[in-house]
Amino acid sequence: MKTFFLFTKLGPEVGGRMKDRAKLGRAWLDRVKEKCPEVKFLGHYALFGRYDFVDIYEAPDEEVAAKVSMISMDNGAFQAESILAIPYKRLVELVEEI
């Protein structure tokens, strides 16, 4: 499994509904679990900056990660970006190979 970080910025029609946040977040998570059962979430965090949320998850490949981003966009995200992450130890090993 590969590790991904999903950075999400909500659209104005969803971002302004903070009182509905728990319900909307649960609906999004349920849909991801239904459409991408192989995804394993490692953490969910609210941000106060360029993005509204970051979710850390494992997926088998970039195509499944793309589906997670697309589900976010379909559920009212203005922007959803899944970025592949590699462990620092592996980065050091790769550097030693060049």
SVG drawing of the C-alpha trace seen along z (x, -y; Angstrom):
<svg xmlns="http://www.w3.org/2000/svg" viewBox="-26 -31 51 34">
<polyline fill="none" stroke="black" stroke-width="0.4" points="0.0,0.0 1.1,-3.6 0.6,-6.5 -1.2,-9.6 -2.1,-13.0 -5.4,-14.5 -5.5,-18.3 -9.0,-19.6 -10.4,-23.1 -14.2,-23.3 -16.3,-25.2 -18.2,-28.3 -21.6,-26.5 -20.2,-23.7 -17.6,-25.7 -20.2,-28.1 -22.2,-25.2 -20.0,-24.6 -22.9,-23.3 -23.4,-20.5 -19.7,-19.6 -20.0,-16.3 -22.9,-15.1 -21.2,-16.1 -17.9,-14.6 -19.5,-11.3 -21.4,-11.2 -18.0,-11.8 -16.3,-9.1 -19.1,-6.6 -19.0,-7.2 -15.2,-6.7 -15.5,-3.5 -18.2,-2.2 -16.4,-3.1 -12.9,-2.4 -13.0,0.3 -9.3,0.9 -8.5,-2.6 -7.3,-2.7 -7.5,-6.1 -4.7,-7.0 -5.7,-10.4 -8.1,-13.4 -7.1,-16.9 -8.7,-20.4 -6.4,-23.1 -6.6,-26.9 -4.8,-28.1 -4.7,-27.4 -6.6,-24.1 -9.5,-23.2 -8.6,-19.6 -5.8,-17.0 -6.5,-13.3 -3.7,-10.8 -4.6,-7.4 -3.2,-4.3 -4.3,-3.1 -2.9,-0.4 -2.2,-2.8 -2.6,-6.3 -5.8,-5.4 -7.6,-4.6 -6.1,-7.9 -7.6,-9.7 -11.0,-8.3 -10.7,-9.5 -10.0,-13.0 -12.8,-12.8 -15.3,-11.8 -14.2,-14.8 -14.8,-17.1 -18.2,-15.5 -19.1,-16.1 -18.5,-19.9 -14.8,-20.3 -13.5,-23.3 -10.1,-21.6 -8.9,-18.1 -5.3,-17.0 -3.9,-13.6 -0.1,-13.6 2.0,-10.5 4.3,-10.4 7.2,-8.1 8.8,-7.4 11.9,-9.5 14.0,-6.3 13.1,-5.2 14.1,-8.7 17.5,-8.3 17.9,-4.9 17.0,-6.3 19.5,-9.1 22.2,-6.4 21.3,-4.7 22.1,-7.7"/>
</svg>
